[in-house]
Amino acid sequence: MMQALRVSPDVIDRCQNHVLSGSKVRRHYLHHDYADEKREAWRLLGKRIDTILSANNVVPLQRVV
């Protein structure tokens, strides 16, 4: 869903706490935590989920006994 909201794959991976591929040297020296980018990605996702949950087109299912 984040990808559909135009969040970059790098930021999505970081939001999901994935281990990043690449050389050990690169992982060792690149320390930017992407906090601002992750915060924005989560904000966009939350806004989208709020929109979905507040839609008036949800029909409750009947329980079959």
mmCIF file of the N, C-alpha and C atoms, coordinates in Angstrom:
data_MODEL
# 
_entry.id   MODEL 
# 
loop_
_atom_site.group_PDB 
_atom_site.id 
_atom_site.type_symbol 
_atom_site.label_atom_id 
_atom_site.label_alt_id 
_atom_site.label_comp_id 
_atom_site.label_asym_id 
_atom_site.label_entity_id 
_atom_site.label_seq_id 
_atom_site.pdbx_PDB_ins_code 
_atom_site.Cartn_x 
_atom_site.Cartn_y 
_atom_site.Cartn_z 
_atom_site.occupancy 
_atom_site.B_iso_or_equiv 
_atom_site.pdbx_formal_charge 
_atom_site.auth_seq_id 
_atom_site.auth_comp_id 
_atom_site.auth_asym_id 
_atom_site.auth_atom_id 
_atom_site.pdbx_PDB_model_num 
ATOM 1   N N  . MET A 1 1  ? 0.822   -1.180  0.000  1.00 0.00 ? 1  MET A N  1 
ATOM 2   C CA . MET A 1 1  ? 0.000   0.000   0.000  1.00 0.00 ? 1  MET A CA 1 
ATOM 3   C C  . MET A 1 1  ? 0.877   1.259   0.000  1.00 0.00 ? 1  MET A C  1 
ATOM 4   N N  . MET A 1 2  ? 1.998   1.210   0.717  1.00 0.00 ? 2  MET A N  1 
ATOM 5   C CA . MET A 1 2  ? 2.914   2.359   0.716  1.00 0.00 ? 2  MET A CA 1 
ATOM 6   C C  . MET A 1 2  ? 3.457   2.616   -0.686 1.00 0.00 ? 2  MET A C  1 
ATOM 7   N N  . GLN A 1 3  ? 3.721   1.548   -1.421 1.00 0.00 ? 3  GLN A N  1 
ATOM 8   C CA . GLN A 1 3  ? 4.235   1.713   -2.773 1.00 0.00 ? 3  GLN A CA 1 
ATOM 9   C C  . GLN A 1 3  ? 3.206   2.443   -3.637 1.00 0.00 ? 3  GLN A C  1 
ATOM 10  N N  . ALA A 1 4  ? 1.931   2.118   -3.479 1.00 0.00 ? 4  ALA A N  1 
ATOM 11  C CA . ALA A 1 4  ? 0.878   2.799   -4.228 1.00 0.00 ? 4  ALA A CA 1 
ATOM 12  C C  . ALA A 1 4  ? 0.785   4.270   -3.834 1.00 0.00 ? 4  ALA A C  1 
ATOM 13  N N  . LEU A 1 5  ? 1.241   4.600   -2.621 1.00 0.00 ? 5  LEU A N  1 
ATOM 14  C CA . LEU A 1 5  ? 1.251   5.985   -2.160 1.00 0.00 ? 5  LEU A CA 1 
ATOM 15  C C  . LEU A 1 5  ? 2.529   6.703   -2.569 1.00 0.00 ? 5  LEU A C  1 
ATOM 16  N N  . ARG A 1 6  ? 3.338   6.063   -3.422 1.00 0.00 ? 6  ARG A N  1 
ATOM 17  C CA . ARG A 1 6  ? 4.569   6.637   -3.981 1.00 0.00 ? 6  ARG A CA 1 
ATOM 18  C C  . ARG A 1 6  ? 5.705   6.777   -2.959 1.00 0.00 ? 6  ARG A C  1 
ATOM 19  N N  . VAL A 1 7  ? 5.697   5.904   -1.961 1.00 0.00 ? 7  VAL A N  1 
ATOM 20  C CA . VAL A 1 7  ? 6.812   5.851   -1.013 1.00 0.00 ? 7  VAL A CA 1 
ATOM 21  C C  . VAL A 1 7  ? 7.900   5.010   -1.671 1.00 0.00 ? 7  VAL A C  1 
ATOM 22  N N  . SER A 1 8  ? 9.144   5.454   -1.586 1.00 0.00 ? 8  SER A N  1 
ATOM 23  C CA . SER A 1 8  ? 10.227  4.739   -2.265 1.00 0.00 ? 8  SER A CA 1 
ATOM 24  C C  . SER A 1 8  ? 10.472  3.373   -1.611 1.00 0.00 ? 8  SER A C  1 
ATOM 25  N N  . PRO A 1 9  ? 10.892  2.405   -2.419 1.00 0.00 ? 9  PRO A N  1 
ATOM 26  C CA . PRO A 1 9  ? 11.172  1.066   -1.882 1.00 0.00 ? 9  PRO A CA 1 
ATOM 27  C C  . PRO A 1 9  ? 12.202  1.067   -0.743 1.00 0.00 ? 9  PRO A C  1 
ATOM 28  N N  . ASP A 1 10 ? 13.192  1.959   -0.810 1.00 0.00 ? 10 ASP A N  1 
ATOM 29  C CA . ASP A 1 10 ? 14.183  2.039   0.274  1.00 0.00 ? 10 ASP A CA 1 
ATOM 30  C C  . ASP A 1 10 ? 13.532  2.408   1.599  1.00 0.00 ? 10 ASP A C  1 
ATOM 31  N N  . VAL A 1 11 ? 12.616  3.351   1.563  1.00 0.00 ? 11 VAL A N  1 
ATOM 32  C CA . VAL A 1 11 ? 11.940  3.782   2.788  1.00 0.00 ? 11 VAL A CA 1 
ATOM 33  C C  . VAL A 1 11 ? 10.985  2.688   3.278  1.00 0.00 ? 11 VAL A C  1 
ATOM 34  N N  . ILE A 1 12 ? 10.309  2.018   2.352  1.00 0.00 ? 12 ILE A N  1 
ATOM 35  C CA . ILE A 1 12 ? 9.421   0.911   2.732  1.00 0.00 ? 12 ILE A CA 1 
ATOM 36  C C  . ILE A 1 12 ? 10.214  -0.170  3.448  1.00 0.00 ? 12 ILE A C  1 
ATOM 37  N N  . ASP A 1 13 ? 11.379  -0.536  2.900  1.00 0.00 ? 13 ASP A N  1 
ATOM 38  C CA . ASP A 1 13 ? 12.222  -1.545  3.546  1.00 0.00 ? 13 ASP A CA 1 
ATOM 39  C C  . ASP A 1 13 ? 12.600  -1.122  4.960  1.00 0.00 ? 13 ASP A C  1 
ATOM 40  N N  . ARG A 1 14 ? 12.915  0.128   5.130  1.00 0.00 ? 14 ARG A N  1 
ATOM 41  C CA . ARG A 1 14 ? 13.305  0.613   6.457  1.00 0.00 ? 14 ARG A CA 1 
ATOM 42  C C  . ARG A 1 14 ? 12.120  0.637   7.413  1.00 0.00 ? 14 ARG A C  1 
ATOM 43  N N  . CYS A 1 15 ? 10.936  0.965   6.912  1.00 0.00 ? 15 CYS A N  1 
ATOM 44  C CA . CYS A 1 15 ? 9.730   0.926   7.748  1.00 0.00 ? 15 CYS A CA 1 
ATOM 45  C C  . CYS A 1 15 ? 9.450   -0.500  8.211  1.00 0.00 ? 15 CYS A C  1 
ATOM 46  N N  . GLN A 1 16 ? 9.787   -1.468  7.388  1.00 0.00 ? 16 GLN A N  1 
ATOM 47  C CA . GLN A 1 16 ? 9.564   -2.870  7.726  1.00 0.00 ? 16 GLN A CA 1 
ATOM 48  C C  . GLN A 1 16 ? 10.751  -3.487  8.466  1.00 0.00 ? 16 GLN A C  1 
ATOM 49  N N  . ASN A 1 17 ? 11.749  -2.663  8.725  1.00 0.00 ? 17 ASN A N  1 
ATOM 50  C CA . ASN A 1 17 ? 12.930  -3.106  9.467  1.00 0.00 ? 17 ASN A CA 1 
ATOM 51  C C  . ASN A 1 17 ? 13.691  -4.222  8.763  1.00 0.00 ? 17 ASN A C  1 
ATOM 52  N N  . HIS A 1 18 ? 13.697  -4.209  7.422  1.00 0.00 ? 18 HIS A N  1 
ATOM 53  C CA . HIS A 1 18 ? 14.422  -5.220  6.664  1.00 0.00 ? 18 HIS A CA 1 
ATOM 54  C C  . HIS A 1 18 ? 15.924  -4.976  6.741  1.00 0.00 ? 18 HIS A C  1 
ATOM 55  N N  . VAL A 1 19 ? 16.681  -6.061  6.707  1.00 0.00 ? 19 VAL A N  1 
ATOM 56  C CA . VAL A 1 19 ? 18.137  -5.957  6.613  1.00 0.00 ? 19 VAL A CA 1 
ATOM 57  C C  . VAL A 1 19 ? 18.447  -5.544  5.186  1.00 0.00 ? 19 VAL A C  1 
ATOM 58  N N  . LEU A 1 20 ? 19.221  -4.495  5.041  1.00 0.00 ? 20 LEU A N  1 
ATOM 59  C CA . LEU A 1 20 ? 19.496  -3.969  3.718  1.00 0.00 ? 20 LEU A CA 1 
ATOM 60  C C  . LEU A 1 20 ? 20.650  -4.711  3.069  1.00 0.00 ? 20 LEU A C  1 
ATOM 61  N N  . SER A 1 21 ? 20.496  -4.946  1.778  1.00 0.00 ? 21 SER A N  1 
ATOM 62  C CA . SER A 1 21 ? 21.569  -5.622  1.046  1.00 0.00 ? 21 SER A CA 1 
ATOM 63  C C  . SER A 1 21 ? 22.666  -4.616  0.717  1.00 0.00 ? 21 SER A C  1 
ATOM 64  N N  . GLY A 1 22 ? 23.756  -5.118  0.259  1.00 0.00 ? 22 GLY A N  1 
ATOM 65  C CA . GLY A 1 22 ? 24.874  -4.259  -0.110 1.00 0.00 ? 22 GLY A CA 1 
ATOM 66  C C  . GLY A 1 22 ? 26.116  -4.658  0.650  1.00 0.00 ? 22 GLY A C  1 
ATOM 67  N N  . SER A 1 23 ? 27.186  -3.979  0.340  1.00 0.00 ? 23 SER A N  1 
ATOM 68  C CA . SER A 1 23 ? 28.455  -4.326  0.972  1.00 0.00 ? 23 SER A CA 1 
ATOM 69  C C  . SER A 1 23 ? 28.452  -3.963  2.454  1.00 0.00 ? 23 SER A C  1 
ATOM 70  N N  . LYS A 1 24 ? 29.246  -4.678  3.220  1.00 0.00 ? 24 LYS A N  1 
ATOM 71  C CA . LYS A 1 24 ? 29.362  -4.389  4.652  1.00 0.00 ? 24 LYS A CA 1 
ATOM 72  C C  . LYS A 1 24 ? 29.959  -3.004  4.885  1.00 0.00 ? 24 LYS A C  1 
ATOM 73  N N  . VAL A 1 25 ? 30.853  -2.600  4.004  1.00 0.00 ? 25 VAL A N  1 
ATOM 74  C CA . VAL A 1 25 ? 31.471  -1.274  4.123  1.00 0.00 ? 25 VAL A CA 1 
ATOM 75  C C  . VAL A 1 25 ? 30.400  -0.205  3.980  1.00 0.00 ? 25 VAL A C  1 
ATOM 76  N N  . ARG A 1 26 ? 29.533  -0.372  2.971  1.00 0.00 ? 26 ARG A N  1 
ATOM 77  C CA . ARG A 1 26 ? 28.462  0.609   2.760  1.00 0.00 ? 26 ARG A CA 1 
ATOM 78  C C  . ARG A 1 26 ? 27.524  0.656   3.957  1.00 0.00 ? 26 ARG A C  1 
ATOM 79  N N  . ARG A 1 27 ? 27.116  -0.488  4.466  1.00 0.00 ? 27 ARG A N  1 
ATOM 80  C CA . ARG A 1 27 ? 26.225  -0.526  5.639  1.00 0.00 ? 27 ARG A CA 1 
ATOM 81  C C  . ARG A 1 27 ? 26.900  0.078   6.857  1.00 0.00 ? 27 ARG A C  1 
ATOM 82  N N  . HIS A 1 28 ? 28.208  -0.057  6.934  1.00 0.00 ? 28 HIS A N  1 
ATOM 83  C CA . HIS A 1 28 ? 28.956  0.456   8.084  1.00 0.00 ? 28 HIS A CA 1 
ATOM 84  C C  . HIS A 1 28 ? 29.039  1.977   8.074  1.00 0.00 ? 28 HIS A C  1 
ATOM 85  N N  . TYR A 1 29 ? 29.197  2.579   6.911  1.00 0.00 ? 29 TYR A N  1 
ATOM 86  C CA . TYR A 1 29 ? 29.436  4.017   6.837  1.00 0.00 ? 29 TYR A CA 1 
ATOM 87  C C  . TYR A 1 29 ? 28.188  4.863   6.601  1.00 0.00 ? 29 TYR A C  1 
ATOM 88  N N  . LEU A 1 30 ? 27.144  4.287   6.077  1.00 0.00 ? 30 LEU A N  1 
ATOM 89  C CA . LEU A 1 30 ? 25.926  5.065   5.811  1.00 0.00 ? 30 LEU A CA 1 
ATOM 90  C C  . LEU A 1 30 ? 24.994  4.951   7.013  1.00 0.00 ? 30 LEU A C  1 
ATOM 91  N N  . HIS A 1 31 ? 24.873  6.012   7.790  1.00 0.00 ? 31 HIS A N  1 
ATOM 92  C CA . HIS A 1 31 ? 24.146  5.952   9.061  1.00 0.00 ? 31 HIS A CA 1 
ATOM 93  C C  . HIS A 1 31 ? 22.877  6.788   9.119  1.00 0.00 ? 31 HIS A C  1 
ATOM 94  N N  . HIS A 1 32 ? 22.466  7.372   8.015  1.00 0.00 ? 32 HIS A N  1 
ATOM 95  C CA . HIS A 1 32 ? 21.232  8.156   8.024  1.00 0.00 ? 32 HIS A CA 1 
ATOM 96  C C  . HIS A 1 32 ? 20.081  7.241   8.435  1.00 0.00 ? 32 HIS A C  1 
ATOM 97  N N  . ASP A 1 33 ? 19.280  7.636   9.417  1.00 0.00 ? 33 ASP A N  1 
ATOM 98  C CA . ASP A 1 33 ? 18.241  6.745   9.943  1.00 0.00 ? 33 ASP A CA 1 
ATOM 99  C C  . ASP A 1 33 ? 16.894  6.861   9.229  1.00 0.00 ? 33 ASP A C  1 
ATOM 100 N N  . TYR A 1 34 ? 16.770  7.792   8.290  1.00 0.00 ? 34 TYR A N  1 
ATOM 101 C CA . TYR A 1 34 ? 15.549  7.969   7.507  1.00 0.00 ? 34 TYR A CA 1 
ATOM 102 C C  . TYR A 1 34 ? 14.327  8.233   8.389  1.00 0.00 ? 34 TYR A C  1 
ATOM 103 N N  . ALA A 1 35 ? 14.526  8.813   9.554  1.00 0.00 ? 35 ALA A N  1 
ATOM 104 C CA . ALA A 1 35 ? 13.420  9.059   10.490 1.00 0.00 ? 35 ALA A CA 1 
ATOM 105 C C  . ALA A 1 35 ? 12.343  9.944   9.873  1.00 0.00 ? 35 ALA A C  1 
ATOM 106 N N  . ASP A 1 36 ? 12.740  11.027  9.233  1.00 0.00 ? 36 ASP A N  1 
ATOM 107 C CA . ASP A 1 36 ? 11.748  11.925  8.623  1.00 0.00 ? 36 ASP A CA 1 
ATOM 108 C C  . ASP A 1 36 ? 10.996  11.233  7.487  1.00 0.00 ? 36 ASP A C  1 
ATOM 109 N N  . GLU A 1 37 ? 11.726  10.492  6.671  1.00 0.00 ? 37 GLU A N  1 
ATOM 110 C CA . GLU A 1 37 ? 11.111  9.794   5.544  1.00 0.00 ? 37 GLU A CA 1 
ATOM 111 C C  . GLU A 1 37 ? 10.157  8.703   6.033  1.00 0.00 ? 37 GLU A C  1 
ATOM 112 N N  . LYS A 1 38 ? 10.558  7.969   7.066  1.00 0.00 ? 38 LYS A N  1 
ATOM 113 C CA . LYS A 1 38 ? 9.697   6.920   7.616  1.00 0.00 ? 38 LYS A CA 1 
ATOM 114 C C  . LYS A 1 38 ? 8.457   7.535   8.263  1.00 0.00 ? 38 LYS A C  1 
ATOM 115 N N  . ARG A 1 39 ? 8.637   8.625   8.970  1.00 0.00 ? 39 ARG A N  1 
ATOM 116 C CA . ARG A 1 39 ? 7.501   9.302   9.612  1.00 0.00 ? 39 ARG A CA 1 
ATOM 117 C C  . ARG A 1 39 ? 6.467   9.714   8.569  1.00 0.00 ? 39 ARG A C  1 
ATOM 118 N N  . GLU A 1 40 ? 6.938   10.271  7.459  1.00 0.00 ? 40 GLU A N  1 
ATOM 119 C CA . GLU A 1 40 ? 6.034   10.686  6.385  1.00 0.00 ? 40 GLU A CA 1 
ATOM 120 C C  . GLU A 1 40 ? 5.346   9.483   5.746  1.00 0.00 ? 40 GLU A C  1 
ATOM 121 N N  . ALA A 1 41 ? 6.079   8.397   5.548  1.00 0.00 ? 41 ALA A N  1 
ATOM 122 C CA . ALA A 1 41 ? 5.491   7.181   4.975  1.00 0.00 ? 41 ALA A CA 1 
ATOM 123 C C  . ALA A 1 41 ? 4.391   6.639   5.875  1.00 0.00 ? 41 ALA A C  1 
ATOM 124 N N  . TRP A 1 42 ? 4.647   6.579   7.174  1.00 0.00 ? 42 TRP A N  1 
ATOM 125 C CA . TRP A 1 42 ? 3.627   6.093   8.117  1.00 0.00 ? 42 TRP A CA 1 
ATOM 126 C C  . TRP A 1 42 ? 2.430   7.045   8.171  1.00 0.00 ? 42 TRP A C  1 
ATOM 127 N N  . ARG A 1 43 ? 2.686   8.347   8.048  1.00 0.00 ? 43 ARG A N  1 
ATOM 128 C CA . ARG A 1 43 ? 1.590   9.319   8.052  1.00 0.00 ? 43 ARG A CA 1 
ATOM 129 C C  . ARG A 1 43 ? 0.692   9.104   6.830  1.00 0.00 ? 43 ARG A C  1 
ATOM 130 N N  . LEU A 1 44 ? 1.311   8.923   5.659  1.00 0.00 ? 44 LEU A N  1 
ATOM 131 C CA . LEU A 1 44 ? 0.550   8.680   4.438  1.00 0.00 ? 44 LEU A CA 1 
ATOM 132 C C  . LEU A 1 44 ? -0.273  7.397   4.544  1.00 0.00 ? 44 LEU A C  1 
ATOM 133 N N  . LEU A 1 45 ? 0.339   6.350   5.081  1.00 0.00 ? 45 LEU A N  1 
ATOM 134 C CA . LEU A 1 45 ? -0.369  5.083   5.231  1.00 0.00 ? 45 LEU A CA 1 
ATOM 135 C C  . LEU A 1 45 ? -1.529  5.229   6.213  1.00 0.00 ? 45 LEU A C  1 
ATOM 136 N N  . GLY A 1 46 ? -1.301  5.907   7.322  1.00 0.00 ? 46 GLY A N  1 
ATOM 137 C CA . GLY A 1 46 ? -2.369  6.119   8.298  1.00 0.00 ? 46 GLY A CA 1 
ATOM 138 C C  . GLY A 1 46 ? -3.524  6.907   7.718  1.00 0.00 ? 46 GLY A C  1 
ATOM 139 N N  . LYS A 1 47 ? -3.205  7.927   6.929  1.00 0.00 ? 47 LYS A N  1 
ATOM 140 C CA . LYS A 1 47 ? -4.246  8.727   6.288  1.00 0.00 ? 47 LYS A CA 1 
ATOM 141 C C  . LYS A 1 47 ? -5.067  7.868   5.327  1.00 0.00 ? 47 LYS A C  1 
ATOM 142 N N  . ARG A 1 48 ? -4.380  7.009   4.577  1.00 0.00 ? 48 ARG A N  1 
ATOM 143 C CA . ARG A 1 48 ? -5.082  6.112   3.631  1.00 0.00 ? 48 ARG A CA 1 
ATOM 144 C C  . ARG A 1 48 ? -5.971  5.130   4.376  1.00 0.00 ? 48 ARG A C  1 
ATOM 145 N N  . ILE A 1 49 ? -5.485  4.555   5.464  1.00 0.00 ? 49 ILE A N  1 
ATOM 146 C CA . ILE A 1 49 ? -6.281  3.608   6.244  1.00 0.00 ? 49 ILE A CA 1 
ATOM 147 C C  . ILE A 1 49 ? -7.484  4.311   6.867  1.00 0.00 ? 49 ILE A C  1 
ATOM 148 N N  . ASP A 1 50 ? -7.294  5.522   7.375  1.00 0.00 ? 50 ASP A N  1 
ATOM 149 C CA . ASP A 1 50 ? -8.414  6.300   7.916  1.00 0.00 ? 50 ASP A CA 1 
ATOM 150 C C  . ASP A 1 50 ? -9.483  6.528   6.852  1.00 0.00 ? 50 ASP A C  1 
ATOM 151 N N  . THR A 1 51 ? -9.050  6.840   5.627  1.00 0.00 ? 51 THR A N  1 
ATOM 152 C CA . THR A 1 51 ? -9.993  7.042   4.529  1.00 0.00 ? 51 THR A CA 1 
ATOM 153 C C  . THR A 1 51 ? -10.786 5.777   4.252  1.00 0.00 ? 51 THR A C  1 
ATOM 154 N N  . ILE A 1 52 ? -10.102 4.653   4.237  1.00 0.00 ? 52 ILE A N  1 
ATOM 155 C CA . ILE A 1 52 ? -10.774 3.373   3.984  1.00 0.00 ? 52 ILE A CA 1 
ATOM 156 C C  . ILE A 1 52 ? -11.779 3.067   5.097  1.00 0.00 ? 52 ILE A C  1 
ATOM 157 N N  . LEU A 1 53 ? -11.366 3.251   6.350  1.00 0.00 ? 53 LEU A N  1 
ATOM 158 C CA . LEU A 1 53 ? -12.233 2.906   7.474  1.00 0.00 ? 53 LEU A CA 1 
ATOM 159 C C  . LEU A 1 53 ? -13.415 3.859   7.640  1.00 0.00 ? 53 LEU A C  1 
ATOM 160 N N  . SER A 1 54 ? -13.288 5.076   7.134  1.00 0.00 ? 54 SER A N  1 
ATOM 161 C CA . SER A 1 54 ? -14.373 6.032   7.287  1.00 0.00 ? 54 SER A CA 1 
ATOM 162 C C  . SER A 1 54 ? -15.337 6.026   6.106  1.00 0.00 ? 54 SER A C  1 
ATOM 163 N N  . ALA A 1 55 ? -15.103 5.165   5.120  1.00 0.00 ? 55 ALA A N  1 
ATOM 164 C CA . ALA A 1 55 ? -15.988 5.090   3.953  1.00 0.00 ? 55 ALA A CA 1 
ATOM 165 C C  . ALA A 1 55 ? -17.356 4.578   4.373  1.00 0.00 ? 55 ALA A C  1 
ATOM 166 N N  . ASN A 1 56 ? -18.374 5.098   3.730  1.00 0.00 ? 56 ASN A N  1 
ATOM 167 C CA . ASN A 1 56 ? -19.746 4.699   4.049  1.00 0.00 ? 56 ASN A CA 1 
ATOM 168 C C  . ASN A 1 56 ? -20.224 3.547   3.185  1.00 0.00 ? 56 ASN A C  1 
ATOM 169 N N  . ASN A 1 57 ? -19.343 2.896   2.498  1.00 0.00 ? 57 ASN A N  1 
ATOM 170 C CA . ASN A 1 57 ? -19.741 1.819   1.601  1.00 0.00 ? 57 ASN A CA 1 
ATOM 171 C C  . ASN A 1 57 ? -19.437 0.435   2.173  1.00 0.00 ? 57 ASN A C  1 
ATOM 172 N N  . VAL A 1 58 ? -19.220 0.362   3.470  1.00 0.00 ? 58 VAL A N  1 
ATOM 173 C CA . VAL A 1 58 ? -18.924 -0.918  4.102  1.00 0.00 ? 58 VAL A CA 1 
ATOM 174 C C  . VAL A 1 58 ? -20.235 -1.581  4.501  1.00 0.00 ? 58 VAL A C  1 
ATOM 175 N N  . VAL A 1 59 ? -20.427 -2.812  4.076  1.00 0.00 ? 59 VAL A N  1 
ATOM 176 C CA . VAL A 1 59 ? -21.634 -3.552  4.391  1.00 0.00 ? 59 VAL A CA 1 
ATOM 177 C C  . VAL A 1 59 ? -21.273 -4.636  5.400  1.00 0.00 ? 59 VAL A C  1 
ATOM 178 N N  . PRO A 1 60 ? -21.893 -4.626  6.587  1.00 0.00 ? 60 PRO A N  1 
ATOM 179 C CA . PRO A 1 60 ? -21.591 -5.670  7.570  1.00 0.00 ? 60 PRO A CA 1 
ATOM 180 C C  . PRO A 1 60 ? -22.064 -7.037  7.081  1.00 0.00 ? 60 PRO A C  1 
ATOM 181 N N  . LEU A 1 61 ? -21.264 -8.044  7.334  1.00 0.00 ? 61 LEU A N  1 
ATOM 182 C CA . LEU A 1 61 ? -21.618 -9.399  6.946  1.00 0.00 ? 61 LEU A CA 1 
ATOM 183 C C  . LEU A 1 61 ? -22.557 -10.018 7.973  1.00 0.00 ? 61 LEU A C  1 
ATOM 184 N N  . GLN A 1 62 ? -23.482 -10.820 7.486  1.00 0.00 ? 62 GLN A N  1 
ATOM 185 C CA . GLN A 1 62 ? -24.387 -11.522 8.371  1.00 0.00 ? 62 GLN A CA 1 
ATOM 186 C C  . GLN A 1 62 ? -23.718 -12.812 8.838  1.00 0.00 ? 62 GLN A C  1 
ATOM 187 N N  . ARG A 1 63 ? -23.863 -13.090 10.113 1.00 0.00 ? 63 ARG A N  1 
ATOM 188 C CA . ARG A 1 63 ? -23.302 -14.319 10.660 1.00 0.00 ? 63 ARG A CA 1 
ATOM 189 C C  . ARG A 1 63 ? -24.220 -15.483 10.306 1.00 0.00 ? 63 ARG A C  1 
ATOM 190 N N  . VAL A 1 64 ? -23.643 -16.529 9.752  1.00 0.00 ? 64 VAL A N  1 
ATOM 191 C CA . VAL A 1 64 ? -24.408 -17.724 9.385  1.00 0.00 ? 64 VAL A CA 1 
ATOM 192 C C  . VAL A 1 64 ? -24.329 -18.692 10.546 1.00 0.00 ? 64 VAL A C  1 
ATOM 193 N N  . VAL A 1 65 ? -25.489 -19.138 10.996 1.00 0.00 ? 65 VAL A N  1 
ATOM 194 C CA . VAL A 1 65 ? -25.533 -20.059 12.137 1.00 0.00 ? 65 VAL A CA 1 
ATOM 195 C C  . VAL A 1 65 ? -25.792 -21.458 11.663 1.00 0.00 ? 65 VAL A C  1 
# 
